[in-house]
Structures are given as structure tokens and as C-alpha cells.
């Protein structure tokens, strides 16, 4: 059996290099992050008792897709990187998650929300840290207008464990 010609080997190597270039690499590590409030801009809901009471979560990255599995209400936020930068550049990402027909206690009120919506924007500071703005909107049923509220907070998230594998 004859060995492949050098041009066939070169084309095979080139196709592998080009295919591997399609996957983005970002500076941000995957894994568990601890979130703390830098500034509470608005909290009609009374969701934050202390700055350290923000919810932690696990960040996963697959290409340009970002996922945060939040400890609060076990919400999954999904989004993407917004800026095109190199692997060592700070980049911004945006995530959203919702829960429908949700029971939630706000102060002394027991509420049934048509929807709880969480939006998070983050900017990489270093591989183990990002910061940004998070908002929570509670949209109640018509019968419970007193349950309508919002939380707006600037936050800092710091990785507290070894990086985890990408999500499937």
C-alpha cells in the first residue's frame, strides 16, 4: 500500500486547523461562582438582606453560548458572548432566564407570579472574575398587583472552585 502524498497530508492538516478555529476560546473560566452585590440600585421585592446574600451559580461555556445554573430558584439563565475579542480580552455576555406560574414570598405576601424574569450582563475582569448588572422582575397575576416588584443590582462574581467541564 502506498503512503499518502505530501499534498494529501497537507490538506488533511489544513482542514483540522480550520475546523479547530471555529470554536471560540474565552478567558472566562467555567465553574462555581460566588456573587456579591456591589450596589443595590433598587429592591422593591426585599430579595437582598445583605450584599453577600446574592445567589451563587455554576457558569458553563460552549462556543459562544453561556449558561448559568443559579442557586436561586434553580433558574437556568442562557445567553451568549456579545463582543468578539481574543482569548485574553475582556468580553461581555448577556444571560436571561424565566420561571412561570411561580409561588414566591415577598415580605409577608405569598404571591403567585405569572413570570419571574432574571437578566444578567457580565464583563470578564479576569479568568476567575466577572462583574455587571443583574435584574429580577416579578410580574404578578392581575389579582395580586401588590406583588409586582423589581431588583436591580451591580454585582461581582468570583470563582470559588476548580473549573468544570462544558455542558452537553
N, C-alpha and C positions, 0 to 999 in steps of 0.2 A: 504494500500500500504506500502510495506516495505521500509525503508530508505536504501540508498546506503551503501555498506560495506566500512569500512575504507580503504581497499586496492584500491577500485574503486575511492574514493575521492583522495587518494594519487597519483594515476596515472593521474587523471584529473589535479591536481595541478601541477604535474611534467611536463605534456605536455604544460600547459600555460607558465610555467617558461622557458622551452626550446624554445618555439615559440617566446617569447619576446626577447630572447637572440640573435635572428637572425638579429635584427635591430641594426645597429651601432649608437652610440651616439658620436658626436664630440663636442669639446669645442667651435668651431666657431659658433657665433650667426648668425641667418638669419636676413635679413632686409636690409635697405638702408645703403650704404657706400659712403663716400667721398674719392676720390682718389687724391693723390698729388704726384708729381714727386720728387724723392729724387735725382736722377741723370739722365740727358738726355744723353744717350750714342751715339745716332745717330738720326737725324731728317731731312732727305733729303726732306721729304714731307712738312715741315713747319707746322705741325699739332699742335705744342705746342707753344703758345705765352708766357705763364708764367707757372711756376710749378703748380699753382693751377688750370690750365686750363685742367687738365686731366678729364676724363669723369666719372661721378658718376654712380652708378648702384645698383640694388637690388639683393642680394645673397639669393638663396634658396637651401636647402639641403634635400634630400630624400634618406636615407640609405647612400650608398657610392657615390651617384650621386650628383653633384654640378652644379648649374645653376646660371649664372649672366646675368641679363637683363640690358644691358648697355644703358646709355642715348645717347651715341654717335651712330648715325645712327640707333638707336633702334635695335642694334645687340644683339642676344641671344647667349651667349657662354655656352657650355655644356661640362662637363668633370667629373672627379671623384677624390676622395681622393687616393693618391698614397701610403702612408705609413700606416701600421697597428699599431696604438697606442691606448692607453687607452683614456677615455673621457677627462682626464686632460693633455694629452700630446700635444705638438706642432706637427702638421701634415702638410703634403704638399699636394696640389691639383693642377691639371692642367686642363685648360679650352681652348676650341677652338670654333671659330665662323667665318663664311664666309658670304659674300654678293657677288652675281654675277651680271654682267651687270649693274654696279653701276656708276651713274654720281657723280663726285666729283671734287671740285675746289681745286687745288694745286697751291698756289701762285696766279698767274694771269691766269693759264691754266685751261680750262674746259676739264676734262678728262672723258672718259668712260672706266672704268676698267673691264677687264674680270672677275677679282676677287679681293676683299679686304679680306685679311685673318688676323684675330686677334688671338694671342696666349697669354695666361696669366698663369703664375705659381705663386702660393701663398703659404706662410707658416704662419700658425697660430702663432701669438705672444701672444694673449690673446683672450678671448671670443669676444671682440669688436674690434679687430685689426688683420690685416694680412699684409704681405709685400712680395714683389717678383719682378719679371721681366715681362714686357709686351712688345710684339712686334706687329707691324702692317706692313703688306706688301701690297703694291698696285701693282697689276700685270695688266698693261695696254694692250689694244689691240695693234696689230702689227703696226697699223698706227700711234700710239702715244708713241714712245719709251721714249720721254722726261717725260712722266707721271709715269715711274717706280720709286718707292721710298720705303724707309723703315723708320720706327720709332722703336727705342729700348730705353726703359726707365726702371729704377728701380723705384718702387713706394711704397707708404704706403697707406693703406686703413683703415679708421676709421669709425666705425658705428655711424650714426648720428640720429637714430630714434629707437623706440621700435621694438623688433623682430617681424617678420611677420610669418604667417603660412607656412608650407611646400607647395610646388607646387603640383598640382594634378597629 
